[in-house]
């Protein structure tokens, strides 16, 4: 077996880009000619994404990932993701097929990522709002290796001067919401899912859409999945979820929470940012904190995970959304119920 | 003495790595471990003389440590990460092992993806119907 070690960034010219878009469109059409195409829509509030699926076996997985946002019909749509099954190696020159990751860009803008470890291609034609997702294997395990499904495409589709996808959790009480923001492994998911099982309004434990409107900030969900470590999952005895697969490095479970769709709400108004800190104290506390750490971690983790860390306009946009909010630190105890109780009181008083 | 330029910058130091984001330009900066822990002392308002004195007490401290420190501070000022501030009573906290491991080098840099490999247009020969033709290999 050939060891794949190299990562390439390839630059192409405009003519090649147009030819390649035509090739992708033709490849989808060829697959669609052989298989019936299923049309679904992701209703993400500010944008609607049409899904053209030329691989019917994929539908059950899509329904698990997106049960809170997947619809059969829509009045119109803003972008399309074309989804089909194919051999990834036929989409890149043979000279590169021993590498593990290839990014192809035009004028410094990435339009295609080829993951040759998991055999998945993500491509985009931003001008025409067409996105492409090609995989050889549509099992949950393979798809989870790239993080949340379609997350990078969704990030690009929903980005406007007043909206963006953000790496953060959000929960609320009585339509007053908070962002729970920190880098991975800081207790974001544990705290937000504990809130979900205790009747809070819920947006997400990981990725969500932030929208600014009339100087107010709103959060909306994308996914109906959560990620929890096995240890925390065991503690949450009242969680009604369905195991889907392990995450990319087999440290967490990815679970479907469609049984809670009624608690998952759109346009939750965000009043504050809470930065979780894991500690061993007996009683949790919440205190006002300097915004430096929370802003930096939220922006850095979002930009890094979206592979947008050189996109200065995107970074400025993220900062502008949250910098004027009040920031608090919750010092978490090991008792999940106590953490939820203090947070419930805190949100009610916002 | 100095403090973080909070009008423009957001900063976080976790696991001995400083990340600083300029909210006006959208550029972010990262520091190596040695730079990060010294940066923490700098923005805490510690006396720069005291930081240098404490660095000099560490075994194998290079003779030009004052110059290295000055270059580091000048870089932070040039990038507008720090500005003049009040002196605090805080004592510098310097992790000797980390400073030695980084050989007393204080580095601050704009984000770069070191793994990139720039190549010329590789897909000019794509066929719009058939995609890639296999690379021709002469049979011998």
Interface residues (C-beta under 8 A of the other chain):
Chain A: X6 X7 X8 X9 X10 X11 X12 X13 X15 X16 X19 X20 X22 X23 X26 X27 X90 X91 X92 X93 X94 X95 X96 X104 X183 X291 X292 X293 X295 X296 X297 X299 X300 X303 X309 X310 X311 X312 X313 X314 X315 X316 X319 X320 X323
Chain B: X4 X6 X10 X11 X12 X14 X19 X20 X21 X23 X24 X25 X26 X27 X28 X111 X113 X115 X116 X117 X118 X119 X120 X121 X122 X123 X124 X125 X126 X127 X128 X129 X131 X132 X134 X135
